[in-house]
Amino acid sequence: MDRKALLLLFGATLAWSTSGLFARAIPLDTPTVILWRGLFGAAGLLVTLLLMKGRDGLGDFARLGRAGWFYALCSGLGMLLFVGSLKATTIAHVAIIYATVPFAAAALGWLVLHERPSRVAMAASALALAGSAVMVGIGGDGRLIGDLMALGMAAAMATIIVIARARPEMPALAAGIVSAVWAPLACLPFASLAGVTPGNVALMAGFGLANSTLGFALFIYGSRRAAPVVTGLMGALETPLTPLWVWLVYAETPSAATLAGGALVMAAVGWFILTESRTPQP
């Protein structure tokens, strides 16, 4: 097992799990937040590319190829479908469907890359899914269109995981910049300047740089070094971590079900890491 990949993916999950904090702090409509967050995130990713490769990094956009453009398309669609699903169905349904990403990534990786996931990874994924279900509950209050959007988001996430694994030489950072530009710009007609104060701009800049730039950069370099099911499983940690930060900052006490389900998810990932770490690294 590649321990460096696990650290990178864990860092990405920590960065992404701050979304609840920023969403709670920014009193603006969703399209406006997506627009500003995305553009700040894209700027941060571009600076990262230039710091790593200098002006030569700009040539990566010309080397995207079909895989890179497809990655950018799926990444942007995943973000838009995720936000749309939160508006169109219950958060409970979105959380549970998101927890199926390890299974979707494992199935797609098996079909495309012929990488058979280990029994431990699949068992830990099932345990994490059960924990997510306990956290949010399983009810019939969702709406079909929102649930379908959440399924689309999960499929997009699984797809970019497999693309990154299949094409490690692909300039994924450049592809991430493209996705971080086109998806927010799609929200431009629906965004508003009402309430866009310097304080809110600063919060949206932090949202873009911490949650988008840092998270996506770490994910890019971690996902190309880990099996799809492992990448998806590490991402499952976002489900319990997001409400944890909100609890710590805003003193919103989580329910017993949230605590129990979150503990189950974290135990599943911890068990997987401890078990797989005994396997000699190649």
ChimeraX attribute file (.defattr): number of C-alpha atoms within 10 A of each C-alpha:
attribute: neighborCount
match mode: 1-to-1
recipient: residues
	/A:1	17
	/A:2	16
	/A:3	15
	/A:4	13
	/A:5	21
	/A:6	20
	/A:7	14
	/A:8	21
	/A:9	29
	/A:10	21
	/A:11	20
	/A:12	27
	/A:13	25
	/A:14	21
	/A:15	23
	/A:16	23
	/A:17	24
	/A:18	22
	/A:19	21
	/A:20	15
	/A:21	19
	/A:22	19
	/A:23	16
	/A:24	11
	/A:25	13
	/A:26	19
	/A:27	12
	/A:28	18
	/A:29	14
	/A:30	17
	/A:31	21
	/A:32	22
	/A:33	27
	/A:34	25
	/A:35	26
	/A:36	24
	/A:37	26
	/A:38	30
	/A:39	24
	/A:40	24
	/A:41	29
	/A:42	25
	/A:43	19
	/A:44	21
	/A:45	25
	/A:46	20
	/A:47	14
	/A:48	17
	/A:49	21
	/A:50	14
	/A:51	11
	/A:52	11
	/A:53	13
	/A:54	12
	/A:55	11
	/A:56	10
	/A:57	18
	/A:58	14
	/A:59	13
	/A:60	19
	/A:61	17
	/A:62	11
	/A:63	15
	/A:64	20
	/A:65	14
	/A:66	10
	/A:67	19
	/A:68	26
	/A:69	19
	/A:70	17
	/A:71	27
	/A:72	26
	/A:73	20
	/A:74	21
	/A:75	24
	/A:76	27
	/A:77	19
	/A:78	26
	/A:79	20
	/A:80	19
	/A:81	21
	/A:82	22
	/A:83	18
	/A:84	19
	/A:85	25
	/A:86	18
	/A:87	12
	/A:88	20
	/A:89	20
	/A:90	18
	/A:91	17
	/A:92	20
	/A:93	25
	/A:94	25
	/A:95	21
	/A:96	23
	/A:97	21
	/A:98	26
	/A:99	28
	/A:100	22
	/A:101	29
	/A:102	30
	/A:103	23
	/A:104	23
	/A:105	28
	/A:106	30
	/A:107	20
	/A:108	21
	/A:109	24
	/A:110	17
	/A:111	11
	/A:112	12
	/A:113	16
	/A:114	11
	/A:115	15
	/A:116	14
	/A:117	18
	/A:118	14
	/A:119	9
	/A:120	15
	/A:121	25
	/A:122	18
	/A:123	14
	/A:124	26
	/A:125	28
	/A:126	19
	/A:127	19
	/A:128	30
	/A:129	28
	/A:130	18
	/A:131	29
	/A:132	31
	/A:133	23
	/A:134	21
	/A:135	26
	/A:136	21
	/A:137	16
	/A:138	13
	/A:139	10
	/A:140	8
	/A:141	10
	/A:142	16
	/A:143	13
	/A:144	12
	/A:145	13
	/A:146	23
	/A:147	21
	/A:148	17
	/A:149	24
	/A:150	28
	/A:151	22
	/A:152	20
	/A:153	28
	/A:154	25
	/A:155	20
	/A:156	24
	/A:157	24
	/A:158	28
	/A:159	23
	/A:160	25
	/A:161	32
	/A:162	27
	/A:163	23
	/A:164	26
	/A:165	23
	/A:166	19
	/A:167	13
	/A:168	14
	/A:169	10
	/A:170	21
	/A:171	22
	/A:172	27
	/A:173	26
	/A:174	25
	/A:175	25
	/A:176	26
	/A:177	25
	/A:178	22
	/A:179	25
	/A:180	30
	/A:181	19
	/A:182	18
	/A:183	22
	/A:184	23
	/A:185	18
	/A:186	15
	/A:187	18
	/A:188	14
	/A:189	10
	/A:190	12
	/A:191	19
	/A:192	16
	/A:193	8
	/A:194	9
	/A:195	14
	/A:196	17
	/A:197	10
	/A:198	9
	/A:199	11
	/A:200	17
	/A:201	17
	/A:202	13
	/A:203	19
	/A:204	29
	/A:205	22
	/A:206	17
	/A:207	27
	/A:208	29
	/A:209	23
	/A:210	23
	/A:211	24
	/A:212	28
	/A:213	31
	/A:214	21
	/A:215	24
	/A:216	26
	/A:217	22
	/A:218	21
	/A:219	26
	/A:220	23
	/A:221	20
	/A:222	26
	/A:223	25
	/A:224	22
	/A:225	22
	/A:226	22
	/A:227	28
	/A:228	33
	/A:229	30
	/A:230	30
	/A:231	27
	/A:232	28
	/A:233	29
	/A:234	27
	/A:235	23
	/A:236	27
	/A:237	24
	/A:238	26
	/A:239	26
	/A:240	22
	/A:241	20
	/A:242	19
	/A:243	22
	/A:244	23
	/A:245	18
	/A:246	20
	/A:247	14
	/A:248	11
	/A:249	10
	/A:250	12
	/A:251	10
	/A:252	12
	/A:253	13
	/A:254	14
	/A:255	11
	/A:256	11
	/A:257	16
	/A:258	22
	/A:259	17
	/A:260	16
	/A:261	25
	/A:262	27
	/A:263	16
	/A:264	22
	/A:265	32
	/A:266	22
	/A:267	17
	/A:268	26
	/A:269	22
	/A:270	15
	/A:271	16
	/A:272	20
	/A:273	19
	/A:274	10
	/A:275	12
	/A:276	17
	/A:277	13
	/A:278	9
	/A:279	10
	/A:280	8
	/A:281	9
	/A:282	5
